[in-house]
Amino acid sequence: MTVTWHNPRMEPKRRADVERNERALLDAAARVFATSGVGATVREVAAAAGVGMGTLYRHFPTRADLMVAVYRHQIDACAEAGPALLAAAPSPFAALLDWVHLFVDFLATKHGVAKVWQGDAAGYTALHQLFLDRLVPVLSDLLAAATESGEVVADIRAYELIRAVGDLVAWAVQDPNYDVRRIVTLLISGLRQPQPERPAG
């Protein structure tokens, strides 16, 4: 499998309409994957973005290219959402919960990328490291703000929480009887209660 990578610094400045089309495609793909699953067709993505199939393939020649681009796009969106939610939400805890719900939607794409990158462990590992490097600090800031406000009292690290949410979402695949947002909300609400001390060692 070959995934096409683009280095913006090595390319001429693109027209504004080209950039708008690409962003529309990435935003549409993120919505489609969140609601219909990562098995959704590229035709659904093109329709949701309001562009033709030819436009989609000019930007993303393969499904793998699209999946990876959406993944990176959503990492950026999640990272940027943290400070924005803290500034706009009625409380740090509300910002934390809103961010985790956004993260839940993103995880559907992450699971899809894992399938796309089967056979290229190094490539997927690099993307996963990017995911951790960008999002763990954002979640850490949200937790710190909610802790400082007295809304979160549980002793938990951002990395632990991001793993816990990821594990809960992993079990939601194709199960109509499992409301993952409800379960994740219960998990986050539990952070308002003190937890047992960590075992020594």
N, C-alpha and C positions, 0 to 999 in steps of 0.2 A: 504494500500500500504506500502510495506517495501522497503526502499532504503538501500543498503549495503554501509556502510562507512568504509574507511580504514584509520588507523593511521600509517603512515610510521615508526614512532618511536617504534611501537609495533610489527613490522614485521621484519623477517630476511632480510638481504641485498639481493635484487633481482638480477637475472642475467641481463646482459646488453641487451640481445636480448629481454627479457620480457619487459624491460622498453622502448626499441625502438618500439616494437609492440604497446604498450599502447599509446605512444606519436603519433605514426602514425595514430592510430585509432581516437584519439582526434582531431588531425589536420584535418584528412579526414572528420570527422563528422562535424566540424565547417564549412568547405568548402561546404559540401553537404547541411547543413541546411541553409547556407547563400544564395545558388543558387537555391535550390529546395524547401526550406521551411522546417519547423520542422516536417511536415508530411511525409518526406522522409523515406523510409524503412531502417531497419538496414542492409539489404542485399546491398543496395546502399553504405552504409558507409563502409562495409567490402570490397566491390569491389574497392572503391576509395582508401582504405588503402592498398590494395594488400594483404589482409589476408583472410583466410577462416572464415566461420560463427562460427566454433567451437572455433577459436581463439578469435573472438569478444565476444562470450558468456563466455569464461573463464575469460576475463577481466571485463566484464559488464553483469552479469547474467540476468538483466532486462533492458528494454528500459529506465525506470526511472533512473537506475544506470548510463546509458550512458548519458542521458540528463543532469543530475546533474554534472557528471564529466566534460562534455564539458563546462558547464556553469562556473564552477570554473576554468577550464583551460583557458577559454577566459578572465575571469577577470584578471588572472595573466598576460596573453599576452597583454591586453590593458594597464595594469598598467606599465608593463615593456616597452611598446612602447613609452610612453610619453617622457621620457628622451632621448631615442634613436632617436626619430624623431627630437627633439630639437637640438640634436648634428649634425644630418645629413641633415636636410631640409635647403633650401636656405634662409629661413626667419622664425621667430617665427610664423607668420600668416600661412605660408605654413605648418608648423608642426601641428598647431592647426587644420587646415582643414583636413589634412591627418589623424589625430587622430580621428576626429569626423566621418569620413567615415569608419574607422575601427570599431568604436563604433556602427555605424549603422548596420554593418554586425552582430555584436555581439548581438544586440537587438532582432534579429529573434529568437535566442536560448533562450533569456530571456523570451520571450512570450511563447515559448514552455514549458519551465520549469514551468511557472505559471499554465499551464494546467495539467502537470504531477503531480503537488503538490496540486491539488484540494482536499480538505478534510483534508489537513495537513497545516493549516494556520501558525502554529508556525514554522514548518520547512521552509516554503517559506519565512516567515518574516526574519528568521535568514540569509538565503541566500541573500535576498534583502539588509539587513544591511551590509553584507560583500561587496556587490556590491557598496554601497554608501561609506563605509569606505575606500575602495581601490581606487575607480575611481574619486570621487569628488576632493581629493587633487591633483591628476594627472592633471585633467582638470584645476584646480585652478592655478597650476604652468604654464601651457601652456597659459592661459589667462593673467597671470601676465607678462610673457615674451613678449607676443604680445602687451600688453599695454605699457610696458617699451620701446619697439621699436617704439612706435607711430602708429602701424598698427591697433590696436583696441582702440577705444575711447569711446565705449558704456559703460554705467554703468550697468554691469550685474555680478551676482555671478555665480560661477561654478554650484552650485546646481540648480539654475534657468535654466541655459543653458542645463544641463543634462536632466532635466524634459521636457524642450521644445522640444529637439531632440527626446526624448522618445515618446512624444505625437504625433509628426509628423510621426514617424515610425509606430505607432500603427494603423494609418489610411491606411497604405500601403498594408495591408493584402489582397491578392487575387484581386488586382485592377491593371490590366495592363495599365490603363490610368494614373496612378499616379507614377511619377518618383521621388521616395523619395530622392535619392541622389541630384537631381537637386534642390528640395525644401530646403533640409538641407544646400546645398551650398549657396543658396540665403539668408537663415537665418544667416549663419556665415559671409557672405560678408556684411550683414547689420550691423555687429558689428564695421565696419569702420566708421560708421556715429554716431554722438551724438544722444542720445535718450532723450525723455522728462524726466524731473525730476520725481523722485518717489513722490507720494502723501505723505503728512505729516501724521504721526500717524500709 
